[in-house]
Amino acid sequence: LVLERSGMAEDLLDTIGQLFGTVRGGLAYAVIFVGALLAATTGVVAASVISMGLISLPIMLRYGYDRRVASGVIAASGTLAQIIPPSLVLIVMADQLGRSVGDMYEGAFIPGIVLAGLYAVYVLIVTVVAPKATPGLPAEAVGFREENGNRGLLSLGVLTIVSGVFGWMMMRHSDTHGADFVVLTMFFGILFAFAVAIVNWLSNRFLGFRFLSHMAQQTTFVMVPPLFLIFLVLGTIFIGVATPTEGGAMGATGALILGALKRRLTWDLVRQATESTAKLSAFVVFILVGARVFSLTFYGVSGHVWVENLLTSLPGGQIGFLVFVNAFVFVLAFFLDFFELAFIVIPLLGPAAEHLGIDLIWFGVILGVNMQTSFMHPPFGFALFYLRSVAPREAFIDRVTGKRTDGVTTGQIYW
């Protein structure tokens, strides 16, 4: 909530959208990219979908995007918060499967990025098959140009490469690997890029000389805060400095500091964020209480033994079990929220998976991706309802162009 109200998400979308410029589908790519960044800083699907719906949907409609494509991109990128750490879903999943939250985060890190990449590939296919559904920005809407009209992308590319090399040089003798290595390398890279952008800004202000383009400087200043938040949350967990609870607290503190630096932090905003957190926590606790009552009754009549024997006796061994379980969970997730599934169904599936020799971290990530998809699936896709709550139902007058724009129907969101 603090990130959304402080304007960080809006700044991100605007800058990344400008970066893609007149490229077909540029705004859709920007929404996916920003959705992944928001997922890595919030971990809550509702917050990501509603934020992206409020910020990006009017912009995509303004520039002529097909309403089905726009709705789908926003819902898909918003639900990345289900699988990309620090996902609340993964915390609950790790607890129910009896595994470390840090290990679950590391296991989901690459699949989450791959999923975001697959969404981008889908948009690329749409731009080829139906180019009118995903138009690029008109040339006059693309800003951040140099005096000679150049967009300054070469400067940004060089800064990105040099920052990546610097991050790798800092980590080349480290014993870390996997997601830890990626997050720490990114941290050192963004520190270097931010330092270069600060020097460039000071040089331009006091000496009248700059070596970075407007686009490179703007992109750096907009990208560094959310990337720094990602390190505050994930980096501290991965390197063992903080527990998931402490990492979440550090992320919240970082968001408050960024909101204050942007001079948009108010007591009203803090109150709203606190109330939202309290409501979500109470929601989870009461579901946990109800699920525990069910579980104790079910276990009291040896129901878990019957379910485990049923699942381990399925034909096909591991493959048969995985096919059945994924299909079963996918259908259940049409009608049940994740928390009901996590507290009631997952404890019944975990022992059977372990009995069959399936790694529970891998199993948890597979189920997380499965439920992430079902979040978008009719008839009860929760992401669809979140988007429906903020998408305009009736025709409206666009505040920038002054033109009448048709609303978005529920059928278009479903398609």
C-alpha positions in Angstrom: 0.0 0.0 0.0 2.8 2.4 0.9 4.6 1.6 -2.4 1.4 2.2 -4.4 0.4 5.5 -2.7 4.0 6.8 -2.8 3.9 6.7 -6.6 6.7 4.3 -6.9 4.7 1.8 -9.0 3.4 4.6 -11.2 6.9 6.0 -11.8 8.2 2.5 -12.6 5.5 1.8 -15.2 5.9 5.2 -16.8 9.7 4.9 -17.1 9.7 1.3 -18.3 6.9 2.1 -20.8 9.0 5.0 -22.1 12.0 2.7 -22.3 10.2 0.4 -24.7 8.9 3.4 -26.7 7.2 2.8 -30.0 7.8 -1.0 -29.8 4.6 -3.0 -30.3 3.5 -4.4 -27.0 5.9 -2.1 -25.1 3.3 -1.2 -22.4 2.5 -4.9 -21.9 6.2 -5.8 -21.4 6.4 -2.9 -19.0 3.4 -4.1 -17.0 4.9 -7.6 -16.7 8.3 -6.3 -15.7 6.8 -3.9 -13.1 4.4 -6.7 -11.9 7.4 -8.9 -11.3 9.2 -6.1 -9.3 6.1 -5.4 -7.3 5.7 -9.1 -6.6 9.3 -9.2 -5.3 8.6 -6.3 -2.9 5.0 -6.9 -1.7 4.4 -10.7 -1.9 0.6 -10.1 -1.8 -1.5 -10.8 -5.0 -4.4 -8.4 -4.1 -2.0 -5.5 -3.7 -0.2 -6.2 -7.0 -3.3 -6.7 -9.1 -5.2 -3.7 -7.7 -2.1 -1.5 -8.0 -1.4 -2.5 -11.6 -5.1 -2.3 -12.5 -5.4 1.3 -11.1 -2.2 2.5 -12.7 -1.7 0.7 -16.0 -5.2 -0.2 -17.3 -6.2 3.4 -18.1 -2.9 3.9 -19.9 -3.3 0.8 -21.9 -6.8 1.7 -22.9 -5.7 5.2 -23.8 -3.3 3.9 -26.4 -5.7 1.4 -27.9 -4.8 -1.9 -26.4 -7.3 -4.8 -26.8 -9.2 -5.0 -23.5 -8.8 -8.7 -23.2 -5.0 -8.5 -23.7 -4.7 -5.6 -21.2 -6.8 -7.4 -18.6 -4.9 -10.7 -19.0 -1.5 -9.0 -18.8 -2.4 -7.1 -15.6 -4.0 -10.2 -13.9 -1.1 -12.4 -14.9 1.7 -10.0 -13.8 -0.2 -9.2 -10.6 -0.5 -12.9 -9.6 3.3 -13.3 -9.9 3.2 -12.2 -6.2 1.9 -15.7 -5.6 5.1 -17.4 -6.7 8.0 -14.8 -6.7 9.6 -14.4 -3.2 8.8 -13.0 -0.7 5.4 -14.5 -1.4 3.0 -15.0 1.5 1.9 -18.2 -0.2 5.3 -19.7 0.0 5.7 -18.9 3.7 2.4 -20.8 4.4 3.4 -23.6 2.0 6.8 -24.1 3.7 5.1 -24.2 7.2 2.6 -26.8 6.1 5.2 -29.0 4.4 7.6 -28.7 7.3 10.4 -27.1 5.2 12.5 -23.9 5.6 11.0 -20.7 4.2 14.4 -19.7 2.9 14.7 -22.9 1.0 11.2 -22.5 -0.4 12.1 -18.9 -1.5 15.3 -20.1 -3.2 13.4 -22.9 -4.9 10.7 -20.5 -6.3 13.1 -17.7 -7.4 14.0 -19.1 -10.8 10.6 -20.5 -11.6 9.0 -17.2 -10.9 11.4 -15.4 -13.2 10.8 -18.0 -15.9 7.0 -17.6 -15.5 7.4 -13.8 -16.0 9.5 -14.5 -19.1 6.9 -16.8 -20.5 4.3 -14.1 -20.1 6.6 -11.8 -22.1 6.9 -14.4 -24.8 3.2 -14.7 -25.0 2.9 -10.9 -25.5 5.5 -11.2 -28.3 3.4 -13.8 -30.0 0.3 -11.6 -29.7 2.2 -8.7 -31.3 3.0 -10.9 -34.3 -0.4 -12.5 -34.6 -2.6 -9.5 -33.7 -0.5 -6.4 -33.9 -3.5 -4.1 -33.6 -4.2 -5.5 -30.1 -0.9 -4.3 -28.7 0.1 -1.0 -30.4 3.3 0.8 -29.5 3.3 4.3 -28.0 3.0 7.1 -30.6 6.2 8.9 -31.2 5.0 12.1 -29.6 4.3 10.2 -26.3 7.9 9.1 -26.0 10.0 11.4 -23.8 13.4 11.5 -22.2 15.2 12.5 -25.4 18.6 14.1 -25.8 19.0 17.5 -27.4 19.8 15.9 -30.8 16.6 13.8 -30.6 18.4 10.6 -29.6 16.7 8.4 -27.0 20.0 7.6 -25.1 19.5 3.9 -25.1 23.2 3.2 -25.8 24.1 5.0 -22.6 21.6 2.9 -20.6 22.9 -0.3 -22.2 26.5 0.5 -21.3 25.6 1.4 -17.7 23.6 -1.8 -17.4 26.5 -4.0 -18.7 29.2 -2.2 -16.6 27.0 -2.5 -13.5 26.5 -6.2 -14.1 30.2 -6.8 -14.6 30.9 -4.8 -11.4 28.4 -6.9 -9.4 30.0 -10.1 -10.8 33.5 -8.9 -10.0 32.4 -8.3 -6.4 31.0 -11.8 -6.1 33.4 -13.8 -8.2 35.3 -15.3 -5.2 32.1 -15.8 -3.1 31.1 -19.2 -1.9 27.4 -18.4 -2.5 25.5 -19.9 -5.5 22.0 -20.0 -7.0 19.5 -17.4 -6.0 21.8 -16.0 -3.3 24.5 -15.3 -5.9 21.9 -13.6 -8.2 20.5 -11.4 -5.5 23.8 -10.3 -4.1 25.3 -9.6 -7.5 22.2 -7.5 -8.3 22.7 -5.6 -5.1 26.3 -4.6 -5.8 25.4 -3.8 -9.4 22.6 -1.4 -8.4 24.8 0.3 -5.8 27.3 0.9 -8.6 24.7 2.2 -11.0 23.1 4.5 -8.4 26.6 5.9 -7.5 27.3 6.6 -11.1 23.9 8.3 -11.6 24.5 10.5 -8.5 27.9 11.6 -9.8 26.3 12.3 -13.2 23.6 14.4 -11.5 26.1 16.4 -9.4 28.3 16.9 -12.4 25.4 18.2 -14.5 24.2 20.5 -11.8 27.5 22.1 -10.7 29.7 21.7 -13.8 27.2 21.7 -16.6 28.5 18.3 -17.9 26.9 14.9 -17.9 28.0 11.6 -19.2 24.7 9.7 -18.9 21.6 10.2 -21.1 18.3 11.4 -19.6 16.9 8.0 -20.1 19.8 6.2 -18.3 19.6 8.6 -15.3 15.8 8.4 -15.0 15.8 4.6 -15.3 18.5 4.3 -12.7 16.8 6.6 -10.2 13.4 4.8 -10.7 14.7 1.2 -10.7 17.1 1.4 -7.7 14.5 1.8 -4.9 12.4 -1.3 -5.7 15.6 -3.3 -6.4 17.0 -2.2 -3.1 13.8 -3.3 -1.4 14.2 -6.7 -3.0 17.6 -7.0 -1.5 16.4 -5.8 1.9 13.8 -8.6 2.0 15.3 -11.5 -0.1 19.0 -10.7 0.2 19.0 -10.6 4.0 17.0 -13.9 4.1 19.2 -15.7 1.6 22.5 -14.8 3.2 21.1 -15.7 6.6 21.2 -12.3 8.2 17.4 -12.2 8.8 14.5 -14.6 9.2 11.5 -14.2 6.9 9.6 -12.2 9.6 12.6 -9.9 10.1 13.1 -9.6 6.3 9.5 -8.6 5.9 9.9 -6.0 8.7 13.0 -4.6 6.9 11.1 -4.4 3.6 8.2 -2.5 5.3 10.7 -0.1 7.0 12.4 0.4 3.6 9.0 1.2 1.9 8.2 3.7 4.7 11.6 5.4 4.2 11.2 5.6 0.4 7.7 7.0 0.9 9.1 9.6 3.2 11.9 10.5 0.8 9.3 11.1 -1.9 7.4 13.3 0.6 4.2 11.3 0.2 4.2 9.5 3.6 1.3 10.6 5.7 -0.3 9.4 9.0 -3.4 8.5 7.0 -1.3 6.3 4.7 0.4 4.6 7.7 -3.0 4.0 9.3 -4.4 2.4 6.1 -1.3 0.2 5.7 -1.6 -0.9 9.4 -5.3 -1.7 9.1 -4.8 -3.7 5.9 -2.0 -5.7 7.6 -4.1 -6.3 10.7 -7.1 -7.5 8.6 -5.0 -9.9 6.5 -3.3 -11.3 9.6 -6.7 -11.8 11.3 -8.0 -13.4 8.1 -5.2 -15.9 8.0 -5.4 -16.7 11.8 -9.1 -17.4 11.7 -8.8 -19.7 8.7 -5.9 -21.5 10.5 -8.2 -22.0 13.6 -11.0 -23.4 11.4 -8.6 -25.6 9.5 -7.1 -26.9 12.7 -10.5 -27.9 14.0 -11.1 -29.8 10.7 -7.7 -31.4 10.8 -8.0 -32.6 14.4 -11.3 -34.2 13.6 -10.1 -35.7 10.3 -6.9 -37.1 12.0 -9.0 -38.4 14.9 -10.8 -40.8 12.6 -7.5 -41.7 10.8 -8.6 -39.9 7.6 -5.1 -38.9 6.8 -4.0 -42.5 6.7 -6.8 -43.3 4.3 -5.9 -40.4 2.0 -2.2 -41.2 2.1 -2.8 -44.8 1.1 -5.2 -43.7 -1.6 -2.6 -41.3 -3.1 0.4 -43.6 -2.9 -1.6 -46.4 -4.5 -2.5 -44.4 -7.6 -1.2 -46.1 -10.9 1.9 -44.6 -12.4 3.9 -44.0 -9.2 5.4 -40.5 -8.8 4.1 -39.4 -12.3 0.6 -40.6 -11.7 0.5 -39.0 -8.3 1.8 -35.6 -9.6 -0.7 -35.6 -12.5 -3.6 -36.4 -10.3 -2.6 -34.0 -7.5 -2.0 -31.1 -9.9 -5.3 -31.6 -11.7 -7.1 -31.9 -8.4 -5.5 -28.8 -6.9 -6.0 -26.8 -10.1 -9.8 -27.5 -10.0 -10.1 -26.9 -6.3 -8.4 -23.6 -6.6 -11.3 -22.4 -8.9 -13.5 -22.4 -5.8 -11.2 -22.1 -2.7 -8.8 -19.4 -1.7 -5.1 -20.4 -1.3 -5.3 -20.3 2.5 -8.0 -22.9 2.7 -6.0 -25.2 0.3 -2.8 -24.6 2.2 -4.2 -25.3 5.7 -6.6 -28.2 4.8 -5.4 -29.9 1.5 -1.6 -29.5 1.5 -1.1 -31.3 4.9 -2.8 -34.3 3.3 -0.7 -34.3 0.2 2.7 -33.6 1.8 3.1 -37.0 3.6 2.1 -38.9 0.4 4.6 -37.0 -1.7 7.4 -37.6 0.8 6.5 -41.3 1.0 6.9 -41.5 -2.8 10.3 -39.8 -2.6 9.3 -36.5 -4.1 11.4 -33.5 -2.8 8.9 -31.3 -0.8 10.5 -28.0 -1.8 10.1 -28.9 -5.5 6.6 -30.2 -4.7 5.7 -27.0 -2.9 6.9 -24.8 -5.8 5.0 -26.9 -8.3 1.8 -26.5 -6.3 2.5 -22.7 -5.9 2.8 -22.3 -9.7 -0.4 -24.4 -10.1 -2.4 -22.2 -7.7 -0.9 -19.0 -9.2 -2.5 -20.0 -12.5 -5.8 -20.9 -11.0 -5.9 -17.4 -9.4 -6.7 -16.2 -12.9 -9.1 -18.9 -14.0 -12.9 -18.5 -14.2 -15.4 -18.9 -12.7 -13.8 -17.8 -9.3 -10.4 -16.5 -10.2 -9.6 -14.1 -7.4 -7.3 -12.0 -9.5 -10.2 -11.5 -11.9 -12.4 -10.2 -9.1 -9.6 -7.9 -7.9 -9.2 -6.4 -11.4 -13.0 -6.2 -11.8 -13.1 -4.0 -8.6 -10.9 -1.3 -10.1 -11.5 -1.6 -13.9 -14.0 1.0 -15.3 -17.4 -0.6 -16.0 -18.9 2.3 -18.0 -17.4 4.6 -20.6 -15.3 7.4 -19.2 -13.5 10.5 -20.3 -9.7 10.0 -20.4 -8.1 12.7 -18.2 -5.1 13.1 -20.6 -6.6 13.0 -24.0 -10.1 14.2 -23.1 -11.6 11.4 -25.4 -14.5 9.1 -24.5 -13.2 5.6 -23.7 -15.3 2.5 -23.4 -15.2 0.6 -20.2 -14.1 -3.0 -19.6 -16.7 -5.8 -19.4 -16.4 -8.8 -17.1 -16.5 -11.0 -20.1 -13.4 -9.3 -21.5 -11.6 -9.8 -18.3 -12.5 -13.5 -18.3 -11.3 -13.9 -21.9 
